[in-house]
Amino acid sequence: MGFSLRQWFVNIGKRYLVLTLWLVVCALLFWRTYNEFKYDPQFFYVHQMLGSWLCMSRASAAVLNLNCGLVLVPMCRTFVTFLRNIQRKVGLGTMANLLDACKGFHIACAYVICILSVIHISGHMINARNFSKYYNPVYADVNGVMYKDQDPMMVVVATVPGITGLIMMIILCVIFTTSIKYTRTANYDLFWYIHRLVAVFYILLLVHAFRGPIRRQINLDRHYPGCEYGNMTIPFPEPIPEPEAEYYAELSQVCDEGPKFDYIGCQSWMWILVPGMLYLCDTAIRLFKRTPTVSVINVNRLGDDVLEIQFEKENFTARPGQFVYVQCPDISTFEWHPYSLTTCPLSPGGHHSIHVRAIGDWSGDLLSYIVSLIISAHVLVFNEKTFHSSCSHLLIDGPFSSPMEDVTKYRTLLCVAGGIGLTPFIAFLNAIRHQTLKLGKLSRICLVWMNRDIRSFLWFTGAIRSLHATLWEERPDLLDIRYHYTGQHSARDSIVADLFFFKRLRYGRPIWKDLFHEFAANRPRETIGVFTCGPRSLAHIMKRQCNKKYSSGTKFDFYQECF
């Protein structure tokens, strides 16, 4: 058994290929724009003053514009869901693999935007200094300053590009700081609110280049750069000798008039027009779908920190594996949080459900909010009791697609969940139990569920036990359930005796190498779907195992839940 290049390419290699192509496009655009401002006669005079930093600032601006458009596309959830539905009908596996990486592509574009923004603003800072130091007294219109040795900071604080650029840089710094994993995990609310500043960023981007200091020559037919005007040799201020002087020497001739200059204009709108319109249309569709009223049917409190919320919404249908964004206006007017659906009736009008665990500030506030409603209604609620709520309300946005929808593509499934990560799999188990899901060629499901707290198994053990009983008569070999308790204390001291549970309970983490060898030995030359939802470390372990080569010829396709 060793590393399988083919499986690596199937599982993650396609994404790296797309990222490589994207980086190549960015590099080519940078190179093309750099050479344009270096060799194009329109920019001869301004380039004489600014040198290579003119090329650096404009090339970085072009790549910035490209990525400011691309970064919006992965966030068009309705559009991505539409593409996934098409992919599912035509069977394009490569397309599905790329759609699963939307979030990663969004982050990659954001990193490039931040890096190039530093290059762009640094270039213009040096350009402002060169404008002041190498002022052209012969052709005053080409200058970006009013007089020689003017304070370069005046170019920054007294122009539209300078002011908007500084504000956008501040916005980027704040967004980047609140988006790193530590800050986002510690305070998701801050991450969510700060990201709303993106709207201000794009408005400023559209007007950023208005009346900027960079000028282009507009009368090349009457005045070739480098020629003599009025039989006089024009003294060009050159901070650094440039090799392209020989290029322009060939064009040297007596000119009819002096050079005329104009602003290069704002070009950002051309790059973000299509992605921006797509994003606005996607947002409009989502706003329209949010309008139907959501009725909370009941709330089940499972343990101390988990709620099952059952709701109904007009004309709302979803498939197992999909997720929704949830908002509670009584807690926050702007925050939306993603949750996997755990009950998905196929016919409109049936109730859907989500499970919410209080592990953050917003989810903790939601739990407190529900408890306050319970207290105000003078109802005592204990574990696995139900609170019928007519006054609580939620807003639901979605449903949206996820990689978990592809489970029925395989004959054999290995579903690995950590903690509350079992929720997307519960949706499938409930659909199988209620016979609303066609199993197709699916013949074996191995469910591995790990928890550090033994009481956490109570969240879904009832539903799993009910499904097992339903399948026992007709398909006793379909479902293989393996509970793994990774805590330190004895399970029997912490949970009510449950024979079904204890028969399938194992202590410690699974030995993944043995588990995958077991599947490879029992399913030779078969492609098995491995679906994972849980901590990132768990996904990395699964990915490594799936990318190995097994002597039996068994292949493992890797999928990970991602919002």
Solvent accessible surface area in square Angstrom, and as a share of the most:
residue,aa,sasa,rsa
1,M,105,0.47
2,G,39,0.37
3,F,128,0.53
4,S,13,0.08
5,L,125,0.62
6,R,137,0.50
7,Q,5,0.02
8,W,71,0.25
9,F,84,0.35
10,V,37,0.21
11,N,2,0.01
12,I,19,0.10
13,G,2,0.02
14,K,32,0.14
15,R,57,0.21
16,Y,116,0.44
17,L,89,0.45
18,V,54,0.31
19,L,49,0.25
20,T,70,0.41
21,L,102,0.51
22,W,21,0.07
23,L,94,0.47
24,V,71,0.41
25,V,79,0.45
26,C,10,0.06
27,A,61,0.47
28,L,104,0.52
29,L,25,0.12
30,F,51,0.21
31,W,164,0.58
32,R,146,0.53
33,T,10,0.06
34,Y,48,0.18
35,N,37,0.19
36,E,62,0.28
37,F,15,0.06
38,K,36,0.15
39,Y,82,0.31
40,D,32,0.17
41,P,30,0.19
42,Q,45,0.20
43,F,9,0.04
44,F,13,0.05
45,Y,2,0.01
46,V,2,0.01
47,H,5,0.02
48,Q,9,0.04
49,M,1,0.00
50,L,2,0.01
51,G,3,0.02
52,S,42,0.27
53,W,86,0.30
54,L,0,0.00
55,C,0,0.00
56,M,54,0.24
57,S,0,0.00
58,R,31,0.11
59,A,0,0.00
60,S,0,0.00
61,A,10,0.08
62,A,13,0.10
63,V,4,0.02
64,L,20,0.10
65,N,14,0.07
66,L,29,0.14
67,N,0,0.00
68,C,2,0.01
69,G,1,0.01
70,L,49,0.24
71,V,14,0.08
72,L,19,0.09
73,V,45,0.26
74,P,5,0.03
75,M,46,0.20
76,C,0,0.00
77,R,40,0.15
78,T,24,0.14
79,F,63,0.26
80,V,20,0.11
81,T,16,0.09
82,F,113,0.47
83,L,40,0.20
84,R,4,0.02
85,N,44,0.22
86,I,65,0.33
87,Q,5,0.02
88,R,81,0.29
89,K,176,0.75
90,V,89,0.51
91,G,57,0.55
92,L,95,0.47
93,G,41,0.40
94,T,69,0.40
95,M,46,0.20
96,A,3,0.02
97,N,19,0.10
98,L,59,0.29
99,L,20,0.10
100,D,11,0.06
101,A,22,0.17
102,C,23,0.14
103,K,87,0.37
104,G,40,0.39
105,F,44,0.18
106,H,36,0.16
107,I,75,0.38
108,A,22,0.17
109,C,0,0.00
110,A,36,0.28
111,Y,110,0.42
112,V,25,0.14
113,I,10,0.05
114,C,26,0.16
115,I,104,0.53
116,L,20,0.10
117,S,10,0.07
118,V,80,0.46
119,I,52,0.26
120,H,22,0.10
121,I,39,0.20
122,S,44,0.28
123,G,0,0.00
124,H,46,0.21
125,M,72,0.32
126,I,48,0.24
127,N,3,0.01
128,A,3,0.02
129,R,122,0.44
130,N,6,0.03
131,F,1,0.00
132,S,6,0.04
133,K,101,0.43
134,Y,42,0.16
135,Y,40,0.15
136,N,1,0.01
137,P,100,0.63
138,V,67,0.38
139,Y,22,0.08
140,A,59,0.45
141,D,101,0.52
142,V,0,0.00
143,N,6,0.03
144,G,16,0.16
145,V,14,0.08
146,M,154,0.69
147,Y,122,0.47
148,K,111,0.47
149,D,104,0.54
150,Q,17,0.08
151,D,79,0.41
152,P,42,0.26
153,M,93,0.41
154,M,85,0.38
155,V,14,0.08
156,V,13,0.07
157,V,72,0.42
158,A,64,0.50
159,T,35,0.21
160,V,58,0.33
161,P,20,0.12
162,G,14,0.14
163,I,81,0.41
164,T,11,0.07
165,G,14,0.14
166,L,60,0.30
167,I,72,0.36
168,M,16,0.07
169,M,36,0.16
170,I,109,0.56
171,I,13,0.07
172,L,21,0.10
173,C,66,0.40
174,V,52,0.30
175,I,21,0.11
176,F,87,0.36
177,T,76,0.44
178,T,8,0.05
179,S,30,0.19
180,I,73,0.37
181,K,118,0.50
182,Y,176,0.67
183,T,25,0.15
184,R,59,0.21
185,T,106,0.61
186,A,73,0.57
187,N,59,0.30
188,Y,58,0.22
189,D,28,0.15
190,L,73,0.36
191,F,35,0.15
192,W,31,0.11
193,Y,89,0.34
194,I,31,0.15
195,H,39,0.17
196,R,113,0.41
197,L,62,0.31
198,V,44,0.25
199,A,62,0.48
200,V,66,0.38
201,F,17,0.07
202,Y,29,0.11
203,I,113,0.57
204,L,28,0.14
205,L,15,0.07
206,L,77,0.38
207,V,71,0.41
208,H,32,0.14
209,A,20,0.16
210,F,113,0.47
211,R,140,0.51
212,G,11,0.11
213,P,22,0.14
214,I,6,0.03
215,R,45,0.16
216,R,78,0.28
217,Q,1,0.01
218,I,88,0.45
219,N,10,0.05
220,L,50,0.25
221,D,117,0.61
222,R,117,0.43
223,H,0,0.00
224,Y,78,0.30
225,P,0,0.00
226,G,26,0.25
227,C,3,0.02
228,E,74,0.33
229,Y,88,0.34
230,G,51,0.50
231,N,127,0.65
232,M,127,0.57
233,T,110,0.64
234,I,14,0.07
235,P,90,0.57
236,F,49,0.20
237,P,30,0.19
238,E,84,0.38
239,P,35,0.22
240,I,103,0.52
241,P,114,0.71
242,E,24,0.11
243,P,95,0.60
244,E,4,0.02
245,A,49,0.38
246,E,139,0.62
247,Y,106,0.40
248,Y,7,0.03
249,A,64,0.50
250,E,150,0.67
251,L,59,0.29
252,S,62,0.40
253,Q,95,0.42
254,V,96,0.55
255,C,11,0.07
256,D,96,0.50
257,E,44,0.20
258,G,18,0.17
259,P,15,0.10
260,K,107,0.45
261,F,27,0.11
262,D,62,0.32
263,Y,59,0.23
264,I,26,0.13
265,G,32,0.30
266,C,38,0.23
267,Q,79,0.35
268,S,9,0.06
269,W,125,0.44
270,M,105,0.47
271,W,81,0.29
272,I,12,0.06
273,L,90,0.45
274,V,110,0.63
275,P,18,0.12
276,G,17,0.16
277,M,102,0.45
278,L,51,0.26
279,Y,71,0.27
280,L,110,0.55
281,C,70,0.42
282,D,6,0.03
283,T,45,0.26
284,A,58,0.45
285,I,77,0.39
286,R,34,0.13
287,L,94,0.47
288,F,155,0.65
289,K,92,0.39
290,R,45,0.17
291,T,101,0.59
292,P,34,0.22
293,T,108,0.63
294,V,8,0.05
295,S,53,0.34
296,V,12,0.07
297,I,62,0.31
298,N,19,0.10
299,V,3,0.01
300,N,23,0.12
301,R,59,0.21
302,L,16,0.08
303,G,22,0.21
304,D,97,0.50
305,D,42,0.22
306,V,0,0.00
307,L,3,0.01
308,E,25,0.11
309,I,1,0.01
310,Q,27,0.12
311,F,0,0.00
312,E,66,0.29
313,K,12,0.05
314,E,115,0.52
315,N,125,0.64
316,F,7,0.03
317,T,61,0.36
318,A,6,0.04
319,R,91,0.33
320,P,8,0.05
321,G,0,0.00
322,Q,6,0.03
323,F,3,0.01
324,V,0,0.00
325,Y,16,0.06
326,V,0,0.00
327,Q,7,0.03
328,C,0,0.00
329,P,45,0.28
330,D,82,0.43
331,I,46,0.23
332,S,11,0.07
333,T,93,0.54
334,F,128,0.53
335,E,6,0.02
336,W,21,0.07
337,H,18,0.08
338,P,29,0.18
339,Y,34,0.13
340,S,7,0.04
341,L,0,0.00
342,T,0,0.00
343,T,22,0.13
344,C,7,0.04
345,P,28,0.18
346,L,91,0.45
347,S,71,0.46
348,P,87,0.55
349,G,52,0.50
350,G,25,0.24
351,H,73,0.32
352,H,1,0.00
353,S,0,0.00
354,I,0,0.00
355,H,12,0.05
356,V,3,0.02
357,R,71,0.26
358,A,28,0.21
359,I,129,0.66
360,G,40,0.39
361,D,56,0.29
362,W,3,0.01
363,S,9,0.06
364,G,21,0.20
365,D,69,0.36
366,L,0,0.00
367,L,25,0.13
368,S,70,0.45
369,Y,38,0.14
370,I,5,0.03
371,V,39,0.23
372,S,55,0.35
373,L,24,0.12
374,I,9,0.05
375,I,116,0.59
376,S,74,0.48
377,A,50,0.39
378,H,169,0.75
379,V,61,0.35
380,L,151,0.75
381,V,24,0.14
382,F,130,0.54
383,N,86,0.44
384,E,111,0.50
385,K,108,0.46
386,T,56,0.32
387,F,8,0.04
388,H,135,0.60
389,S,9,0.06
390,S,119,0.77
391,C,79,0.47
392,S,9,0.06
393,H,72,0.32
394,L,7,0.04
395,L,58,0.29
396,I,0,0.00
397,D,1,0.01
398,G,6,0.06
399,P,30,0.19
400,F,8,0.03
401,S,13,0.08
402,S,3,0.02
403,P,3,0.02
404,M,0,0.00
405,E,13,0.06
406,D,2,0.01
407,V,5,0.03
408,T,45,0.26
409,K,85,0.36
410,Y,14,0.05
411,R,118,0.43
412,T,0,0.00
413,L,4,0.02
414,L,0,0.00
415,C,6,0.04
416,V,0,0.00
417,A,0,0.00
418,G,14,0.13
419,G,13,0.12
420,I,41,0.21
421,G,5,0.05
422,L,0,0.00
423,T,11,0.06
424,P,0,0.00
425,F,5,0.02
426,I,2,0.01
427,A,0,0.00
428,F,16,0.07
429,L,8,0.04
430,N,14,0.07
431,A,4,0.03
432,I,13,0.07
433,R,68,0.25
434,H,104,0.46
435,Q,151,0.67
436,T,48,0.28
437,L,39,0.20
438,K,183,0.77
439,L,33,0.16
440,G,69,0.67
441,K,114,0.48
442,L,6,0.03
443,S,32,0.21
444,R,67,0.24
445,I,9,0.05
446,C,0,0.00
447,L,2,0.01
448,V,1,0.00
449,W,1,0.00
450,M,13,0.06
451,N,7,0.04
452,R,184,0.67
453,D,54,0.28
454,I,4,0.02
455,R,135,0.49
456,S,7,0.04
457,F,0,0.00
458,L,77,0.38
459,W,22,0.08
460,F,4,0.02
461,T,5,0.03
462,G,38,0.36
463,A,27,0.21
464,I,0,0.00
465,R,95,0.35
466,S,42,0.27
467,L,1,0.00
468,H,29,0.13
469,A,66,0.51
470,T,64,0.37
471,L,20,0.10
472,W,149,0.52
473,E,156,0.70
474,E,144,0.65
475,R,81,0.30
476,P,67,0.42
477,D,86,0.45
478,L,0,0.00
479,L,12,0.06
480,D,28,0.14
481,I,7,0.04
482,R,22,0.08
483,Y,0,0.00
484,H,12,0.05
485,Y,10,0.04
486,T,33,0.19
487,G,27,0.26
488,Q,177,0.79
489,H,139,0.62
490,S,55,0.35
491,A,0,0.00
492,R,159,0.58
493,D,125,0.65
494,S,47,0.30
495,I,22,0.11
496,V,121,0.70
497,A,85,0.66
498,D,32,0.16
499,L,130,0.65
500,F,28,0.12
501,F,2,0.01
502,F,28,0.12
503,K,145,0.61
504,R,53,0.19
505,L,19,0.10
506,R,113,0.41
507,Y,131,0.50
508,G,31,0.30
509,R,146,0.53
510,P,14,0.09
511,I,119,0.60
512,W,24,0.08
513,K,109,0.46
514,D,80,0.41
515,L,10,0.05
516,F,0,0.00
517,H,72,0.32
518,E,67,0.30
519,F,14,0.06
520,A,4,0.03
521,A,75,0.58
522,N,103,0.53
523,R,58,0.21
524,P,66,0.41
525,R,197,0.72
526,E,30,0.14
527,T,55,0.32
528,I,0,0.00
529,G,0,0.00
530,V,0,0.00
531,F,0,0.00
532,T,1,0.00
533,C,17,0.10
534,G,34,0.33
535,P,75,0.47
536,R,132,0.48
537,S,73,0.47
538,L,12,0.06
539,A,2,0.01
540,H,83,0.37
541,I,51,0.26
542,M,0,0.00
543,K,47,0.20
544,R,142,0.52
545,Q,19,0.08
546,C,0,0.00
547,N,11,0.06
548,K,56,0.24
549,K,131,0.56
550,Y,10,0.04
551,S,123,0.80
552,S,30,0.19
553,G,27,0.26
554,T,5,0.03
555,K,64,0.27
556,F,1,0.00
557,D,21,0.11
558,F,7,0.03
559,Y,22,0.08
560,Q,58,0.26
561,E,17,0.08
562,C,40,0.24
563,F,62,0.26
